[in-house]
Amino acid sequence: MRVDLEALLASRGDGRVIVAFRKQQTLFAQGDPADAAFYILNGKITLTVLSKQRKEAVIATLAPGDFFGEGCLAGQRVRMATATAMTDGSIVRLGKKTMIRLLHEEPRLSEPFISYMLARNIRIEDYLLDHLFDSTEQRVARTLLLLAHAGKDREIENVVQRISQKALAEMIGTTRARVGFFMNRFRQLGLIEYKGGLRVRSSLLHIVLHD
């Protein structure tokens, strides 16, 4: 399914453009016009928001197969976040009119796109419940697992090459000191390790499920 989708989206012309990006490149900034949606072919991207008090927070880390910038389809006129490349990679840029037409005409796009949006809504609901009922330790563990896409196929997976404790704290809604405390604990328990970047073991899930 993903191969068919990428073949469809990577067809050049008619509002579809493949764009290569480099690490740390800004793909769009908060406040820019929202006139296109994007699909990640390869590489990783982070979304951040900046408050009126100039406080920055990471709201998502995206990987190949993810969509972003789709707010334009729901009437969003300006970008609500900044998209920055974490690695080198490439994306498909789909103009708003093109994306709407393809969603109407192409099941190869509409079906995985709807599935993606539903899955993301579920993650948002989980995130809200997480903040309401889970401990800080569980929130740190859940965030690391989500960043790693861990728990399905392999015992150990890469998260990202670099993610600071400050960024994790902003994502979780706690202090850097608390994140550091639990990161050290997870490392001592063998649930995470630092080898060529932060790596997460699927067994960290036991922390999330522990009541």
N, C-alpha and C positions, 0 to 999 in steps of 0.2 A: 504493500500500500504506500509506504513512504517513498519507494523508488518511483512509482507512478506519479506521486504528488510532486516530487522534485523535478521529474522530467517535464511535467506540465508547467510548473512555475518558472523553470529555467529557460523556457522558450523565449527567446528575445523578441522585442517589439511589442506593440499594442499595450504600452504602459507597463511592461515588465522589463526590468533592467537588473542585471547581475552586477553587484558592487563589491569589490574587494576592499578590505579594511586592514589597518595595521593596529598593533597593540597600543592602547591608550588613546586611540582616535575617538573623537566625539562624533557619533552618527547623527544625533540631533540633540538639541538642548531644550531644557524646560522653557516654555514660552514661544518656541518656534511654531510656525504654522503646521497644523496636522493635516496633511494632504495625501498620505500614503500609509500602507501597512507593509510589514516586512516579515520575511521568513529566513531563518538561519540555515545556511547550507553547511557551514563548518565554522569552528571557532566558538568563543564564549563572549557574552555581553552582559554588562550589569546595568540595572536601572536604578537611578538615585533621584531623590527629590530634595529640594532646598526650601526651607521654611522662610517666612518673613524675617525671622530672627537670624537668618543665615546659617541655620543648623542643617547639616546634610545627613540624610539617612538612606541606606541601601534598602530597596524594596523587592528586588528580584535579581537572581542570577540565571541567565538563559543560555541554552546549549543548542546544538544542531537539532532541528525538528521543531523548535519553538517558534511561535509567532510573536510579534510585538508591534506596537504602534497602531493596533486595531481600533483604538478609541475614535479615530476619524470616521469609522463606519457608523458610529452612534451619535454623530453630530458634534464631536469634540473638535473645536476650531484651533486650539493651540495644544502643544505638548504639555502634559502634566508632569513629565519626568525627563531626565537626561539619560540618553543611552550611550554608554562608553564601552569600547572594545577592551576586553581583558586579555585577548590573544589576537594574533593574526587570524584572518578568516574571510568569509564571504557571505553575503546575504542577497536575497532577491527583493528588490523594491517594487511594490505593486501600487500604482496610482489608485486613488480612491475609486474612481469610476470603473477601472479595470477589475479591482477586487470585488466590487459589488456585482458586476456582470458575471465574473467567474463563479461566484457563490450561487448565482441563479442557474447557471448553465452547466456547471461541471461538478458532478458528484465526487469526482476524484479530489476536489478541493473542499466542497461544502461538508462532506461527511467527516473527514479528519479535523476540519476547522471547528465544527460544532462539538466534536468529542473533546478537542483541546480546551475549548472555552468552558465546557461543563466540568472537566477535570480541574481546571484552574479555579472555578467557583467553589468546588469542593475543598480545594486546598485553602482558599480564603476562609471558608467556614471553619475548617480545622484550625486555622491560625487564630481565629477569634475565640474559639472554644479553648484552645491552648492557653491563650492569655488570661482567660477567665478562671480556668480550673487547674492548670498544670503548674508545677513548681518551676523555678528558674532552671534547675538542673535538667528537667525534662524538656524545657523550651530550647536550651542550648543543644541537647542531643537531637531533638527533632529537626532543628535548623541545619545542623551538620549533615544529617541523613538526607534531607531534601537537596542540599547543595551537591551532595555526592551522588544523588540518584541511586543510593545504596539499597540493598535488601532483595534484589531480584535474582541476578545471575552470578555474581561473584562475591567472595567473602570480603574482599578489600577493594576499594575504589578511590580514584583521585577525586578531590574536591575541586580545588583550583590551585594554581601555582602559588598565589599569594592572596591571603585574606587576613586582614588584621583583626585583632581582638576588639578593637574599637568599632570596626564595621559590623562584626557579629553582635556586639552590644546594641548598636543602633537598630539592627534588624529584629532583635529579640525584645528590646525595650527594657534593658537593664543597664548596669554599670560595667565598665571595662574590668574593674576589679573582680566582680562576680563571675564574669566570663572566664577570666584568667584562672580563678580558683577551680572551676569545674573542668576547664581544659586540662589543667595539671592533673586533676583526679582521673579524668578519662585516660590520659597518657599513662599514668601509673597502673591503671587497670588493664592496659593493653588494648583499649578500645579505639584509640587513635594513635598515629605516629607521624613523625616529621621526616620524610625521606623524599627529597625532590619535590617538596610541597606537602601540604597537609593531606593525610590519607585517613580514611574512616573505615572501620570494620562494621559489617552488618550487625554484629552482636551488640552494637550500641543501641539497637532497637529495644533491648531489654530494659534500658534506663527509661525509655519513653513509656513502655507498657507497665512499668513498676508502679503500683498504687501505694 
